[in-house]
Amino acid sequence: MNIIEKLEWRYATKKFDVDKKLSKEKLLTLKKAFNLTATSFGLQTIKLLVIENELLREQLVSHSFNQKQVLEASHLLIICIQDAISKQDVNAYFDNIKAIRETPEDILEPYKNNLLNIMDNKSIEKQQKWSLNQAYIALGNLMTVCALENIDSCPMEGFIPEKYDEILKLKDRGLKSVLLLPVGYRAKDDMFAGFKKVRKSINEVIIEL
């Protein structure tokens, strides 16, 4: 199958096969894909929680408007953003560049100072909004990789972040949950699997100048 056929195959899975689990190799592919997702400046102010524990996921169902995918999927992926972006985050990022690329300090310094200034001028609310934009990029990337790997997924905004944060003790990690992606394999009786995709024609959504 080519990539378009894979995207045609993909749909927001409503019912997962509870007996089918992702292999460690498939899970590692998703972890690597998340880490390789493009982010603004490459700063990576987002993190991915991977939850397999069913008892823990069962606690989250009622805070997900009773959407069973949270529990029935092989794993629940939760994309989180940092509460705030600190000077230490920026300095650590440039230290990493220097270590990996062996870029001289005098070349990096102006770029680092510029980014420090940008983040310093953002309120916490604007920092979080900025990070949320990166989270959506990661979600889209993960969904595409899932399709390419024949992994079913269901992107979800329908949950109560405050409850998730409380149960998962995310505040202790300086994180806030923002998006969910249950992943696994579709159940044979998920009626949505056979539905034709409903999309506008390409001419309606593409503008060529």
SVG drawing of the C-alpha trace seen along z (x, -y; Angstrom):
<svg xmlns="http://www.w3.org/2000/svg" viewBox="-21 -41 55 52">
<polyline fill="none" stroke="black" stroke-width="0.4" points="0.0,0.0 1.2,-3.5 0.9,-6.4 -2.4,-7.6 -3.9,-4.1 -2.6,-4.0 -4.4,-7.3 -7.6,-6.0 -7.3,-2.9 -6.9,-5.1 -10.0,-6.2 -10.8,-7.3 -11.1,-3.8 -14.1,-3.6 -13.7,0.0 -10.4,1.7 -9.6,5.4 -8.7,5.8 -6.8,9.0 -4.3,7.4 -1.4,5.5 1.3,3.5 4.7,5.2 7.7,3.5 9.1,2.7 5.9,1.0 5.7,-1.0 9.4,-2.0 8.6,-3.3 5.9,-5.5 8.2,-6.8 10.9,-7.6 8.4,-9.3 7.2,-11.5 10.8,-12.5 11.5,-13.2 8.4,-15.5 9.2,-19.0 8.8,-21.6 9.3,-25.4 13.0,-26.1 13.5,-22.4 12.9,-23.3 10.6,-20.3 8.4,-21.7 6.1,-18.7 6.3,-15.2 4.5,-11.9 3.1,-9.6 2.7,-6.0 0.2,-4.1 -0.3,-0.4 -1.5,0.2 -5.2,1.1 -6.1,0.3 -4.8,-3.2 -6.6,-3.7 -9.8,-2.4 -9.7,-5.4 -9.5,-7.7 -12.5,-6.5 -15.0,-8.5 -12.9,-11.6 -13.0,-10.9 -16.7,-11.2 -16.9,-7.4 -15.1,-6.8 -14.0,-3.2 -11.1,-3.6 -9.0,-4.9 -9.2,-1.5 -9.8,0.9 -6.8,-0.2 -3.4,1.5 -1.9,-1.7 -3.0,-5.2 -0.7,-8.0 -1.1,-11.3 0.6,-14.4 1.5,-16.9 2.9,-20.4 5.2,-22.1 3.6,-24.4 6.2,-27.0 9.3,-27.3 12.3,-28.4 15.8,-29.8 17.1,-26.4 15.1,-24.8 16.6,-27.1 20.2,-26.8 19.8,-23.0 18.7,-23.0 21.7,-24.9 24.0,-22.8 22.6,-19.8 23.2,-21.4 26.8,-22.1 27.4,-18.5 25.8,-16.8 27.0,-19.1 30.1,-20.5 29.0,-24.0 31.2,-26.7 29.7,-28.7 30.3,-32.1 28.1,-31.0 25.3,-29.7 25.3,-32.6 23.3,-35.1 20.6,-32.5 20.4,-31.5 20.0,-35.1 17.3,-35.7 15.3,-32.6 15.8,-33.6 14.4,-37.0 11.4,-35.5 10.4,-33.2 11.0,-35.9 8.5,-38.1 5.8,-35.5 3.4,-35.2 2.8,-31.7 -0.5,-31.6 1.2,-32.4 4.0,-29.9 1.4,-27.2 -0.5,-28.2 2.7,-28.1 3.5,-24.6 -0.1,-23.4 0.5,-24.3 3.6,-21.9 1.4,-19.2 -1.0,-19.2 1.9,-18.8 3.1,-15.8 -0.5,-14.3 -0.7,-14.6 2.7,-13.0 1.8,-10.1 -1.4,-9.5 0.4,-9.3 3.1,-7.0 0.3,-4.8 -1.3,-4.5 2.0,-3.6 2.6,-0.9 -0.9,0.5 -1.7,-0.7 -5.1,-2.0 -5.6,-5.2 -8.2,-7.6 -7.3,-11.3 -9.2,-12.7 -9.7,-16.1 -12.8,-14.9 -11.4,-14.5 -11.1,-16.5 -7.4,-17.6 -7.5,-18.7 -8.7,-15.2 -6.0,-13.5 -3.4,-15.8 -4.5,-14.9 -4.7,-11.2 -1.4,-11.0 0.3,-13.5 1.4,-15.6 1.8,-18.8 4.7,-17.2 6.4,-16.8 5.5,-20.4 3.2,-19.1 -0.4,-19.5 -2.2,-16.9 -3.6,-18.3 -4.3,-15.5 -5.0,-11.8 -4.3,-9.1 -5.4,-5.6 -3.5,-3.1 -3.9,0.6 -5.9,2.7 -9.5,2.2 -12.1,4.7 -13.7,6.8 -17.1,5.5 -16.3,1.8 -18.9,0.6 -17.0,-2.6 -14.1,-0.6 -16.2,-0.1 -17.6,-3.6 -16.5,-5.5 -14.5,-8.6 -16.5,-11.8 -14.2,-14.6 -14.7,-17.6 -13.3,-17.3 -9.6,-18.2 -10.7,-21.2 -12.7,-22.6 -9.8,-22.4 -6.7,-23.1 -6.1,-26.6 -3.4,-26.8 -2.0,-30.2"/>
</svg>
